[in-house]
């Protein structure tokens, strides 16, 4: 199946999935349907990137551009199919690879190879499909994984003053005080993914796309979970964990808004509590916005899981009007409003991004919807790109080849005054 046919199939399947839910009068997709829709969406985005239409975000039916593989792409495809490393760039990372020999050859006993741009674009689509909130973190790219000090600062106490026209000595009052965080490089590796010799040697089989998809999905799911709820010890620090450490909101300090017991929410169906309905009242949502300084509003967004987003659709104001309009669907965090070409769902004027890794409301536990500017609140360190290893001899008796992908990254808090979540009461 060629790229255009793949995209057409994925798009039709996605529409059919939504239509089935609508025909059965269900207010939202099931968890299984949500996972499946994410797969279809990732396939559409991957095909669009290959076809190169409209900057790789959407495809026009009139688009006729076809992706032309570069020499790097061809070399990498040859490596995936045959194991030939000629023309490849080997990634030299401590503990993973060895440097090229004087003859120019590499010791590929445990080598990982840098992937070309075409393959990496497909891999990025698969990675990003599973973590809407992390896509908005401030990205820091490095070419090695050494521990990296990261300076933090709170400049809000520094205010300029007026001086007289005469010569005046300036004094230091409220100086800038820097803190320091540490960015590590945690390694995520997939289990070997097997493909039969017959399959990978078949010229009709798009081995590049398949490897990018399966490895990207495996790594993406792990990253998405950790960037939300990671403990920061032996793994990345998740945004929910960081906001809990920030503490209860005081003014516009960020952190979490403590919910009172049995706060009710007016919906089409009645007045359930926030905790029971897994949604938030309009006043709580307003309190969250007020918990972030307006200086961060230009890039601020709402982040919530699909259940919370759909439940908010049933919340109404005093006149019975829906609080959240889903007419144009949600963002998944991968593209901006301008990229999508149409307005996405908004809440109080801020875009809504769905990330199913965000937790449901749980009694006495910090976590749930998040509001804020993730490009200020969190930093995401990426060490190079994903590398791929090809395991041929290990699975020779299966007449198969194994592929392993690994990726090094970290996530840390940067300025948690820029974001806020909630902490439900005990009841």
C-alpha positions in Angstrom: 0.0 0.0 0.0 1.5 3.3 -1.0 1.6 6.4 1.2 -1.4 8.1 -0.3 -3.5 4.9 0.1 -2.3 4.5 3.7 -3.4 8.0 4.5 -6.8 7.6 2.8 -7.4 4.4 4.7 -6.4 6.0 8.1 -8.5 9.1 7.4 -11.6 7.0 6.5 -11.1 4.7 9.5 -10.8 7.7 11.8 -14.1 9.3 10.5 -15.9 5.9 10.8 -14.8 5.6 14.4 -16.2 9.0 15.3 -19.4 8.3 13.4 -20.0 5.0 15.2 -19.7 6.8 18.6 -22.1 9.5 17.4 -24.6 7.0 16.0 -24.7 5.2 19.4 -25.3 8.5 21.2 -22.2 8.2 23.2 -20.8 11.5 24.5 -17.2 10.3 24.1 -15.0 7.6 22.7 -14.1 4.5 24.8 -10.6 4.1 26.0 -10.0 1.5 23.3 -11.5 3.8 20.6 -9.3 6.7 21.9 -6.2 4.6 21.5 -7.2 3.5 18.1 -8.0 7.1 17.0 -4.5 8.2 18.1 -3.0 5.4 15.9 -5.1 6.6 12.9 -4.1 10.2 13.6 -0.4 9.4 13.9 -0.7 7.5 10.5 -2.3 10.5 8.9 0.4 12.9 10.2 3.2 10.5 9.2 1.9 10.3 5.6 1.5 14.1 5.5 5.1 14.6 6.5 6.3 12.2 3.8 4.1 13.8 1.1 5.3 17.2 2.2 2.0 19.0 1.6 1.3 22.3 3.4 4.4 22.1 5.5 3.7 18.5 6.5 0.7 19.4 8.7 -2.3 18.7 6.4 -2.6 17.3 3.0 -4.5 18.7 0.0 -6.2 16.4 -2.4 -4.5 18.3 -5.1 -1.1 17.8 -3.7 1.1 15.9 -6.0 4.5 16.2 -4.3 6.2 12.9 -3.5 8.9 12.5 -1.0 12.3 11.9 -2.7 14.7 9.9 -0.4 18.0 11.5 0.2 21.3 9.5 0.1 21.1 9.3 4.0 17.6 7.9 3.7 18.7 5.3 1.1 21.7 4.2 3.3 19.5 3.8 6.3 16.9 1.8 4.4 19.7 -0.5 3.2 20.9 -0.9 6.8 17.4 -1.8 8.0 16.9 -4.4 5.2 20.4 -5.9 4.9 22.6 -4.7 7.8 25.0 -2.9 5.4 26.4 0.1 7.4 28.1 1.8 4.4 27.1 5.5 4.4 25.6 5.5 7.9 26.5 7.9 10.6 27.3 6.1 13.8 26.3 7.7 17.1 29.2 7.7 19.6 27.7 7.7 23.1 29.4 6.4 26.2 28.4 2.9 26.9 26.7 2.4 23.6 29.0 2.7 20.6 32.7 2.7 19.7 34.4 5.2 17.5 35.3 4.4 13.9 38.6 2.7 13.3 41.5 4.2 11.3 40.2 2.4 8.2 36.9 4.2 8.6 35.0 1.1 9.6 33.1 0.9 12.9 32.8 -1.8 15.5 29.1 -2.4 15.3 28.9 -5.1 18.0 26.7 -2.8 20.1 26.4 0.2 17.8 23.5 2.5 17.5 23.0 4.5 14.3 21.7 8.1 13.9 18.6 8.1 11.8 18.2 10.4 8.7 15.7 13.3 8.6 13.0 11.5 6.7 13.0 8.6 9.2 13.2 10.9 12.2 10.2 12.9 11.1 8.1 9.7 11.1 9.6 8.8 14.5 8.7 12.2 15.9 5.1 11.8 14.8 4.9 8.4 16.6 6.6 9.8 19.7 4.4 12.9 20.0 1.1 11.0 19.4 1.1 9.9 23.0 2.1 13.0 25.0 0.2 16.2 24.3 1.5 18.2 27.3 5.2 17.3 26.8 5.1 18.7 23.3 4.9 22.2 24.7 7.8 21.9 27.2 10.9 24.1 26.5 13.2 21.9 24.3 16.9 21.8 25.0 18.9 19.7 22.5 22.4 18.4 23.4 24.9 16.1 21.6 25.9 14.2 24.7 24.2 13.0 27.9 26.4 14.4 30.6 24.6 15.8 33.7 23.7 19.4 32.8 23.2 22.1 35.4 20.1 24.1 34.6 19.7 27.6 36.2 16.4 28.7 37.6 15.4 32.2 38.7 12.4 34.1 40.2 12.7 37.6 38.9 9.4 38.9 40.2 10.9 40.8 43.2 13.2 42.9 41.0 11.6 46.3 40.2 13.3 49.3 38.6 13.1 52.7 40.4 13.3 56.3 39.5 16.5 58.3 40.2 17.0 62.0 40.3 18.7 64.0 37.6 21.9 64.3 39.6 24.5 61.6 39.9 23.1 58.9 42.2 24.7 55.8 43.5 22.5 52.8 42.8 22.1 50.2 45.5 21.3 46.5 45.2 18.0 45.8 46.7 16.2 42.5 45.8 19.0 41.1 43.7 18.4 38.2 41.2 18.9 34.9 43.0 19.6 31.9 40.9 18.8 28.4 41.8 20.0 25.3 40.0 18.4 22.2 38.7 20.2 19.2 37.1 19.2 17.8 33.7 20.2 14.1 33.3 19.8 11.9 30.3 17.7 8.8 31.1 17.9 6.1 28.4 14.6 4.6 27.1 15.1 1.4 25.1 12.5 -0.8 23.4 12.4 -4.6 23.5 13.5 -6.2 20.3 10.9 -5.9 17.6 11.0 -8.8 15.2 10.4 -8.9 11.4 10.7 -11.9 9.2 13.5 -12.0 6.6 10.9 -12.5 3.9 9.1 -9.4 5.0 12.0 -7.0 5.3 13.5 -8.2 2.0 10.2 -7.6 0.2 10.5 -4.3 -1.7 6.8 -3.6 -1.3 7.2 -3.5 2.5 8.0 0.0 3.8 10.4 -1.1 6.5 11.4 2.5 7.3 7.9 3.5 8.2 7.1 0.3 10.1 10.2 0.5 12.3 9.7 4.2 13.0 6.1 3.6 14.0 6.6 0.6 16.3 9.7 2.0 18.0 8.2 5.5 18.3 5.0 4.1 19.8 6.9 2.1 22.4 9.2 4.9 23.4 6.4 7.6 23.1 4.1 5.8 25.6 6.8 5.6 28.2 7.9 9.3 27.8 4.3 10.5 27.9 3.6 8.8 31.2 6.9 10.0 32.8 6.6 13.6 31.7 3.3 13.8 33.5 3.8 11.7 36.6 7.5 10.9 36.8 9.0 11.1 40.2 12.3 12.8 39.3 14.3 10.0 41.0 15.8 7.6 38.5 13.4 9.0 35.9 12.3 12.3 34.5 10.3 14.7 36.7 6.7 14.9 35.7 4.7 18.1 35.6 2.1 16.8 38.2 4.9 15.9 40.6 6.6 19.3 40.1 3.3 21.2 40.8 2.7 19.2 43.9 6.2 20.2 45.1 5.4 23.8 44.3 2.6 23.6 46.9 -0.8 25.3 47.2 -1.4 28.4 45.1 -0.8 31.7 46.9 -1.8 34.6 44.7 -0.3 33.9 41.2 2.4 31.5 42.5 1.5 28.4 40.5 1.2 25.0 42.2 -2.2 23.5 42.9 -5.6 24.8 43.8 -7.1 22.9 46.8 -10.6 21.8 46.1 -13.3 22.0 48.8 -15.3 19.0 49.8 -18.4 18.2 47.7 -18.2 21.2 45.4 -21.0 20.7 42.9 -20.9 21.2 39.1 -24.0 22.2 37.2 -24.4 20.0 34.1 -27.1 19.0 31.7 -27.9 16.0 33.8 -27.9 17.5 37.3 -25.4 18.8 39.9 -22.8 16.1 40.7 -19.6 16.9 42.7 -16.3 17.7 41.0 -14.8 14.5 42.4 -17.6 12.2 41.4 -18.0 13.7 37.9 -14.3 13.9 37.2 -14.7 17.5 36.1 -14.2 21.0 37.5 -16.7 23.8 38.3 -16.4 27.1 36.5 -15.2 28.8 39.6 -12.4 26.2 40.1 -11.3 26.8 36.5 -11.2 30.5 37.1 -9.2 30.0 40.3 -6.7 28.0 38.2 -6.3 30.8 35.7 -5.8 33.3 38.5 -3.2 31.0 40.0 -0.9 31.8 37.1 0.6 35.3 36.5 -0.9 37.0 33.4 2.7 37.4 32.1 2.4 33.7 31.1 -1.0 33.9 29.4 0.3 34.4 25.8 1.4 30.7 25.6 -0.9 29.2 28.2 -3.2 26.3 27.5 -5.5 23.8 29.2 -4.3 20.2 29.4 -6.7 17.4 30.5 -7.5 13.8 29.7 -10.3 13.0 27.2 -12.8 12.0 30.0 -12.3 15.4 31.7 -12.6 17.2 28.4 -15.8 15.5 27.4 -17.3 15.8 30.9 -16.6 19.6 30.7 -18.8 19.6 27.6 -21.7 18.8 29.8 -21.0 21.7 32.2 -23.2 24.7 31.7 -23.3 28.3 32.9 -26.2 29.9 34.8 -28.1 30.2 31.5 -27.7 26.5 30.6 -25.1 27.2 27.8 -22.2 24.7 27.4 -18.9 26.0 29.0 -16.7 24.3 26.4 -17.4 24.2 22.6 -16.1 21.2 20.8 -17.2 22.3 17.3 -13.7 22.1 15.9 -12.3 19.3 18.0 -9.3 19.3 20.4 -5.6 19.9 19.8 -3.2 17.0 20.5 -0.4 19.5 21.2 1.5 18.7 18.0 0.4 21.8 16.0 -0.5 25.4 16.8 -3.9 26.8 15.9 -2.5 28.4 12.8 -1.0 25.1 11.7 -4.4 23.4 11.9 -6.1 26.1 9.9 -9.1 26.2 12.2 -9.9 27.2 15.7 -9.6 24.4 18.3 -11.6 24.0 21.4 -11.1 26.9 23.9 -11.9 27.4 27.5 -12.0 31.0 28.7 -10.0 31.9 25.6 -7.2 29.4 26.1 -6.7 26.3 23.8 -7.6 22.9 25.1 -5.1 20.0 24.6 -6.1 16.4 25.4 -3.4 14.2 26.9 -4.8 10.9 28.3 -1.7 10.5 30.6 -3.1 13.2 32.9 -4.8 11.6 35.9 -8.4 11.6 36.8 -9.4 13.4 39.9 -8.6 11.4 43.0 -9.4 12.3 46.6 -6.6 14.0 48.5 -4.2 13.6 45.6 -2.6 16.3 43.5 -3.4 15.9 39.8 -6.0 16.4 37.2 -6.4 19.1 34.5 -3.4 21.5 34.2 -3.4 25.1 33.1 -0.4 27.1 32.2 2.5 27.9 29.9 4.5 24.7 29.6 7.3 26.4 27.7 8.1 28.3 30.9 7.1 25.7 33.5 9.0 22.6 32.2 12.2 21.9 30.3 12.7 18.8 28.1 16.2 17.7 27.3 16.8 15.6 24.2 20.2 14.0 23.6 20.6 13.7 19.8 17.7 11.7 18.2 16.5 8.1 18.4 19.1 5.5 17.5 18.3 2.1 16.0 20.2 -1.1 16.3 19.7 -4.1 14.0 20.0 -7.6 15.5 20.5 -10.2 12.7 22.4 -13.1 14.1 20.6 -13.2 17.4 17.3 -14.2 15.7 18.7 -16.1 12.7 17.1 -19.3 13.8 13.7 -17.6 13.6 14.6 -16.3 10.1 13.9 -12.9 11.5 15.7 -9.6 12.3 15.3 -7.7 15.5 15.2 -3.9 15.8 15.9 -2.0 19.0 15.4 1.7 19.4 16.8 3.9 22.2 16.4 7.5 23.1 18.0 9.7 25.8 16.1 12.5 27.5 15.1 14.2 30.7 12.4 16.5 31.9 12.7 19.0 34.8 10.8 21.8 36.3 11.9 25.3 35.2 9.5 27.9 36.5 6.5 26.4 38.2 4.8 29.8 38.8 3.7 29.3 35.1 1.4 26.4 35.7 -1.3 25.1 38.1 -3.3 21.9 38.7 -5.8 20.9 41.4 -5.8 18.8 44.6 -9.3 17.3 45.4 -10.5 17.1 49.0 -11.0 13.9 50.8 -14.7 13.7 49.7 
